[in-house]
Amino acid sequence: MSKGYRRALFIFAASMMLLLAFGASAQQMCDECDPYNSYCSDTCLRCHGFTQDGGCLSYTYSTCGGPLGGGACLRDDCTPNWVETSRVTQGTYDGNSWNSCTHHSVQWVTLYDYNGCNNEESFWTQHYCDNVIDGSKSGGFYPSCCDGYGPNGPDPLYTCDGNHSCTG
């Protein structure tokens, strides 16, 4: 194999590796910008036109806060200070095994960003559903955490409505 051929082969292989490295890098699409976690300067790609097989014809670079990005985003100079402002129980149920049980409360939690980092005020509040194990019993054969007293007598009194999810 000649020196020129080896050199050309090396340059071709190195070029292909660079091309693959850049092509494999993860890039966020603009419709994936999250108003609670994406900063306004985070770069994203916007697709312009689709091929017959569903691929994208061309992309335009933008930012999550740019005109193609989606708008609502965190200001670059701000770190959110999320504080829980309310927790409302929306359901209760039990999980049990042959000699113990756990009492679950399903709670709708509200958080507020006291730093007001998002450029749109409606995103200073967020919610999530939390499944909290708030009691247990053991002993006996298939004990219930849905009716009757907890392990310490009448407080707490275990009840359940069977709701396993939040309604908001």
C-alpha positions in Angstrom: 0.0 0.0 0.0 1.5 3.4 -1.0 2.1 6.2 1.4 -0.4 8.5 -0.5 -3.1 5.8 -0.3 -2.6 5.3 3.4 -2.6 9.0 4.1 -5.9 9.4 2.1 -7.4 6.5 3.9 -6.4 8.0 7.3 -7.8 11.4 6.4 -11.1 9.8 5.2 -11.4 7.7 8.3 -10.7 10.7 10.6 -13.2 12.8 8.7 -15.9 10.1 9.0 -15.2 9.8 12.8 -15.6 13.5 13.2 -18.8 13.5 11.1 -20.2 10.6 13.2 -19.3 12.4 16.5 -21.1 15.6 15.5 -24.1 13.7 14.1 -24.4 11.6 17.3 -24.4 14.6 19.6 -27.8 15.1 21.3 -29.6 18.2 20.3 -32.9 19.3 21.8 -35.8 20.0 19.5 -37.5 23.3 20.1 -40.8 21.6 21.0 -39.0 19.8 23.8 -38.1 23.0 25.6 -39.5 22.7 29.1 -40.7 26.0 30.7 -39.8 24.7 34.2 -36.2 23.5 33.3 -35.0 25.0 30.0 -33.1 28.3 30.1 -33.8 31.0 27.5 -30.4 30.6 25.9 -30.5 26.8 25.6 -30.1 25.9 21.9 -32.7 23.9 20.1 -33.6 22.8 16.5 -36.8 23.6 14.6 -37.8 21.3 11.7 -38.8 22.9 8.4 -40.7 20.5 6.2 -40.9 16.7 6.4 -39.9 14.0 4.0 -42.2 11.1 2.9 -40.8 8.8 5.5 -41.4 11.3 8.3 -37.8 12.7 8.5 -37.0 16.4 8.6 -36.0 18.2 5.4 -34.1 20.9 7.1 -33.4 22.4 10.6 -33.1 25.9 11.9 -31.1 26.6 15.1 -32.9 28.7 17.7 -33.0 29.0 21.5 -35.7 27.9 23.9 -36.5 31.6 24.4 -36.2 32.6 20.8 -39.1 33.2 18.3 -38.9 29.5 17.2 -38.2 28.1 20.6 -41.5 28.2 22.4 -41.2 31.4 24.5 -41.7 30.4 28.1 -38.2 29.7 29.6 -36.0 30.4 32.7 -34.0 33.7 32.6 -30.3 32.8 32.2 -29.3 34.8 35.3 -31.8 33.1 37.6 -32.0 29.9 39.7 -35.5 28.9 40.6 -36.4 28.7 44.4 -39.2 26.1 44.4 -41.1 26.1 47.7 -44.0 23.8 48.5 -47.1 26.0 49.2 -49.8 23.4 49.5 -50.4 19.6 49.8 -54.0 18.3 49.5 -54.9 14.6 50.0 -57.0 13.4 47.1 -57.1 9.7 47.7 -56.1 6.9 50.1 -55.5 3.2 49.7 -53.6 0.3 51.2 -51.0 -2.0 50.0 -50.7 -5.3 51.9 -48.9 -8.6 52.1 -49.7 -11.7 54.1 -48.4 -10.1 57.4 -48.2 -6.3 57.0 -49.8 -3.4 55.2 -49.0 0.2 54.3 -51.4 3.1 54.2 -50.9 5.5 51.2 -52.1 9.1 50.8 -52.2 10.4 47.2 -51.5 14.2 47.5 -51.7 17.1 45.0 -48.7 19.2 45.7 -48.3 22.9 44.6 -44.8 24.5 44.3 -44.1 28.2 43.8 -40.9 29.8 42.5 -40.2 32.6 44.8 -37.4 33.9 42.5 -39.9 34.2 39.6 -37.3 32.9 37.1 -39.6 32.2 34.2 -40.2 35.0 31.8 -43.9 34.1 31.9 -45.6 34.5 35.4 -48.0 31.6 34.7 -45.0 29.2 35.0 -44.0 30.4 38.5 -46.3 27.7 39.9 -46.2 24.0 39.2 -48.0 20.9 40.5 -47.3 17.2 40.8 -49.0 14.1 42.3 -47.2 12.6 45.3 -47.8 9.1 46.6 -46.9 9.1 50.3 -46.8 6.1 52.7 -48.1 7.6 55.9 -48.6 4.6 58.0 -48.2 0.8 58.4 -49.3 -2.2 60.4 -47.8 -5.6 60.9 -48.9 -8.9 62.4 -51.8 -11.1 62.0 -52.9 -12.6 58.7 -53.5 -10.0 55.9 -54.0 -7.0 58.1 -55.9 -4.1 56.6 -54.7 -0.5 56.6 -58.0 0.7 55.2 -60.3 0.1 58.2 -59.4 0.2 61.9 -56.8 1.6 64.1 -53.2 2.1 63.3 -50.4 0.4 65.3 -50.7 3.0 68.1 -54.5 2.7 68.8 -57.1 5.2 67.6 -54.6 7.8 66.3 -54.4 7.4 63.4 -57.6 5.8 62.3 -57.0 4.2 58.9 -59.6 4.7 56.2 -59.4 4.4 52.4 -61.4 5.7 49.5 -59.5 3.5 46.9 -58.3 6.5 44.8 -54.8 5.9 43.5 -54.3 9.1 41.5 -54.7 12.9 41.6 -57.4 14.8 39.8 -55.6 18.1 40.0 
